[in-house]
Amino acid sequence: MKKVFIDTLGCQMNKSDTERMFGMLSHFGYEETKNPEEAYLLMINTCSIRQLSEDKAFSQIGTWGRWKKLGKDIKIGFCGCVAQQKAENVFKRASYVDFVMGTHKLYSLPEIIKRVENGERVCECEETNLVNEDKNNDYEIQRVKSTNAWIPITEGCNNFCTYCIVPYTRGRERSRAPETIIKEAEDALKQGFKEITLLGQNVDSYGKDFKDRNYRLAQLLRDLNALEGKFRIRFVTSYPTDITDELIDTVVELDKVCEYFHIPMQSGSSEVLKKMNRRYDRETYAKIVNHVRSKVPDVTITSDFIAGFPGETEEQFEETLTAIDEFELDYSNVAAYSPREKTVAAKWVDKYIPEDIKEERFQRLNDKVKENCLKSNKKFVGREMEVLVESFYEHKGEMINTGKTRNNKTVHISCDKDLTGQFVNAKITGTKTWYLKGELAD
């Protein structure tokens, strides 16, 4: 069999796409390798959220291009979000690339590979309706060995936030058929996975585009919860104003759905949120978060924030710091603003924040996240919590089992026995910034 190596950058959606690509390629004589130097087919699955990720992608294929120029018999594929955005411009920048495949052409990969092996140079980046072309049932999904299986339920986004490239690389929102999602979940559970995570740029909008049925995320959760066996269900990412009372009540009602919401805020300033084209202000976000906390016991709420958005004043940035405190956010992903081609905010060059100020704000934001994460973790010291063990390893001469609680807290348990894939009860004995320390309960 020929060897294939795929380097995956970016979000869980990209990781899920890579699992699907490995599954398709396995039907055409390709076997995965972790070593790029022994691969015949080298592919990079790219992320375009930040310029750094795009630069990293071109740097990586530059190495492969040098191998090719030295006479190595290899094929190089450039895939994912940057491919969708740049299309044939990739060939101009990297003439050694054999094919460019955008996010909309994922299920065209087998045909693309056939054409490349016949000597063609291929660029497939046209927008299509992936739901109607969802041929994944024809091929197995070659999932990374883990306790958790990622399952996309929506693709694309309709929100057009002024900083975000996703609507231009992933297209408009499209919901996958519930029958397909449930079948993928059943297959994952049969393979031994203990957790299902439903993915989407905006999972709460699932089903809005169905014309022939009234079927939303809450109903999908109920149908998945009815599957046999002990396992957990999560979903990410939620858009604040699309979180319904029905969804919150469903999380409380269903025993397999975890007490965890990822609700990106992006800025604590109502003025900045308006410039970002977010459909809420600070007061609205506060009501949503407080409402979730009031109904879901022990819920963990995480968020996303951007430092240094064009035109952001020091006072507006400080509103973000106070928001993390006020809403008691358990953890937040943070990033310095990165202008992305085609987005509205990228045109506001005269409002760009100087790099040194942006970096200083990013560091202060990160420090605030650390502070609140530790504060959140301390609430669980002394509690007994269910942990799904994800890995087993040695650290400084001590054997550690690491896993997640239902509310997405990481727990390190000192134990000589490998408990990977098992649900265990642990008493929380201490905490660090990013994790809880525990011991097996009697």
C-alpha positions, 0 to 999 in steps of 0.5 A: 500500500502507498503511504499517506501523511496528512498534517492537520492545522486548526479546529476540530472541524479540520480534524474531523475532515482529516479522519474522513479523508483517511477513510476515503483514501484507505479504499484506494490503496493508501495507508496512514503514516506518521512519518512524512519522509516515508509517504508517497502522498503528502497533504496539508489540511489548512486553517485560515482563522489567523495569518500565522496558521496560513503562513505555517501551512505554506512553510510546511509544504515548502519543505515537501517542495524541496524534497520533490525538487531533489527528485523524491517521487511524491504527490503534494495536496493543499487542502482545507480553508486556505485552499478554499480561499486561495484556490489556483493562487496556491499553484502560483505561490507553490508550483510543486503542489499537485492538487488544491482541494477546498472545503466544499470538495471533501467528498471529491477526494477519491476522484481527485486522487485518480486524476492526480495519479494519471498526471493531472494537476487539479484545483477543486474549490468550487462551492457546492451543497455538501449536504446533497453530496454527503457521500460519507456513508460510502466510506469508513471514517478512520478515526484517531484512536481516542475516547472522543469521536468528533461528528460534524452536524453543521457546516458553514456560517451565516453570521458574517462577523466582520473579523471572521473568514469562516463564511468565505471558506466554509460557506453558508450554514448547511445541516447534515441529515439526522439519520447520517449523524445518528449512524455515525454515532452508532458506528463510533460507539461500536468502535469503543468511543465513550464520548460523542462531540457534535461539531459546528461553527454554530451548532444551535442553528442546526436544522434551521435550513431543513425545508421538509421537517421541524427538527432541531438540535434538541431533538437530535440530542434526544435521539442520540441520548436514546442510543444504548450504552454508557457514553457522553454527548457534547456540542460546540460551538454555541452562538449566544442568541441561538441558545433556546430554552428548549435546548437548555431544558434538554441538557438538564433532562438528558442523562448523557448530555454534559453540563458544558456550553462554549459560548463565544463573547469575543469582546466585553464592550457593546460598542466593539460587539456592534462593530464585530457584527455580533447580534447581541450586546454585553447586557444580552450576553449577561442574561444568556449566561446567567440564565444557563447557570440558573438552570444547569447545575455545575455547568461550565461555561467557556468563551472566546475573546479577541484582543486588539480589534480595530479601533478598540480603545483601552477602556473597551478592552478593560470591559473585556477583562471585567466581563470575564470576572462578572460572568465567572467564565471558567475558561476562554480561548484568546487571540490577538486580532489578525486581519483576514482577506475578504472580511470587512474589518480587514479594510479598516487599516487606519484603525489597526491597533499597533502590534506592541499594544495588541500583544500587551493586551493579549498577555493581560487577557491571557493572565485574566483567563488563568486567574479565573480558570484557577478560581473556577477549579477551586470550587470543586476541591473536596467534591467527588466527580465522575471522570472519563479517563482519556490517557495514561502516562508517566510524569516525573516517576509517577503514573498518571491517568488524565480525563475529563469530568462531565462539565469538561474539567481536566483531572489528573489522577495518580494511579499505577493502573491504566484506566483509559476509556473507563468511567471512574469516580475521583475525589478532587484533592487539589487544583492547578491553573489548568487542571484538577488533582484527584484520587480514586474514590473508594 
